Amino acid sequence: VDADQCPDAALRLPGDTDCGEVQDVFLNRLGLTWTDAVALLGAHTVGRGSSDFSGHDGIWVDTNQEATIFDKRYYEEVLRRAWRPRNEGTTLQDWTWGGGNNGSPRFMLNTDMCLLFDIETTFPCCSRTDLTRNDGSNQCDTNNSVLRGTECGRTTNEEAAAAVLLFADQRDDNA
């Protein structure tokens, strides 16, 4: 069976805009919990986004080689990087990190970021305003945007946030 024989198959997956998409598909339609939904989104650790298909280009982990390994790296990446908006003001808005990509563009979708951060009310923001590049500049800043003083707030969805921390094997000192 291919896309021609099942034309609406892509509609079965959450869109890329926000956690409402995740809730609608995984919780409302499939009856899963937020912990289950966060576990399923961990599949982003494998593979890549393609501008030819989704419009989003990049990988969710450090290297193309790591993108072939199913592990907990996706969850660790959400936590460890200074994620800032990319393609602001377009339907393809997603998140990139403030460091060098070394030929492997890294990104997160809104549906990834909203699991841990309140990107609805604090947008535009940066997930880690405490990180700097090798030259001392803040990873949240670009030529077009200065976000070093605008940290993304924490999501109010405690179950989703707890699941990200659990799957990354980290504990929440703020709980």
N, C-alpha and C positions, 0 to 999 in steps of 0.2 A: 504494500500500500504506500502511495506517495502523496505529496501535497495536492496533486491534481484530482486524486480520488477522495481526498478528505479535505475539502477546501477551507473549512472553518476550524481545523485542528489547532492553529496558533491561538485561537480565542480561548482555548482551555487553560492557557498559562496566564499568570498575572502580567499586566502591562508594566511599563517601566517608570511610571510617574510617582507613585507614593505607596504607603503601607495600606491604604484603602484597597488597592488592587490585590495585595497579598491577602488581606482579610476576606475580600469578596470571593476569591478563588479557593484558597486553602481552608479557611474557617467556615464561611457561609455555605459554599457549595459542597465541599468535601468533608466537612465536619471535623477538621483537624484542630489541634491546639496551636497557639503561637510557637510553642517549643517545637512542635512537628514542622511548622512552616519554616522556622529558622533552620532546622535540620535539612529540609529539602533545598533551601536556597544555598546551602553549603556546596551543592553540586557546581556552583560557579567556580569552585577551585579547579575544575577541569575544563579545558577548552578556552575559547576566546569569543569576544564579540566581533562582529564583522560589519563594516559600513555597508557591505553589499546586501546584508540581510536585515539586521536590526537598526542600522544607522550608527550604532555605537562601536567604536574601534578600540580594541585593546584586550588585555588579559587582567584577571583579578589578582594575580600573584606576581612574584618577582620576575620570573623568566619564562620563556616559551617552554623550556624543558620542565619547569615546575608545573606548568599548566597541563601536563600529562599525568600528574600524580594526584590521586584522590586522597587528600589528607585534610588537616584542620587549618591550613594556611589561609584560606579565605577569611576565617574568623579573626585570625591574628592580624591580617592586613587591615581589616576595618578598624582595629584598635591602634595599630602602631604608626600609621601614616598621618600626615597632615593633608587631609582630603579637602579640596576646594572645588567650587563649581567650574565646570567646563561647558562651553557652548551655551552660555547664559542667554536667555531670551529666545531660545529656539525650542522646537519640540524634541530635539535630541539632547537637551540639557542633561548632563551627568556629572561625574566627579572625577578629578584627576589629582595626583599628589604633587606636592611642591618640590620634589627632588628630580634628579635626572632620570630619564627613563631608559637610557642605554639601548635604544632601538626596540624596546618592548613597552609600548605605551600601556600604562596601568590605569584602570578606571573602576569605579563603582557606579551602579545605577542608583537612582533615588530609592528604589525598593530595597537596596542593600543598606544604604545610609540611614534610612528611617528606622531600622531595627534598633539602633543604638542612639541616634541623635534626633533632636526635634528640628528637622530641616524645614518644616512648614512655617513656624513662627520666627525663626532666627535667620532665615535665608536673606541675603547671601552670607555665608559664614564659612569657617574653617574648623575642621574637627580637632586639630592639635595646634594651638597657637604657640606652643612652647618649643617647636622644632626649628632648627636653622640649617641652612646649607653649609657646605664647606667654606664658602666665602664669608660666612657670618650673617648673610641676609635671611630673613624669615621665610620659611617654606610656604606660608600662606599668601605671600605677596607675589604679584606678577607685574609686568609693565602696565597693565590696564586696571589692576585691582589691588587694593591694600586691605587685607583681611586679618592682619596680625592681631588686631584688637577686637575681633568679632568671632568669638568661639561659638560653635554650634552648641545649643543647649542639649541637655540629656532628654531622651524621649520619656514620655509619661507611660509608655507601654512597658511596664516592669517585667512582664513575662518574656517579651521578645529580647529585652536587654539582658536579662539573666541568662537566657539561652545562648546568646552570643558569647557571654563571658564563660559559661559552662563549656561550650564547645571549643573555645580558645584555650581552655584549661587555665583560666585566670579567675581570681576571686575579686569581688567588688568591695573595695574598702569604704565605699560611700553608702553601702546598704545598712 
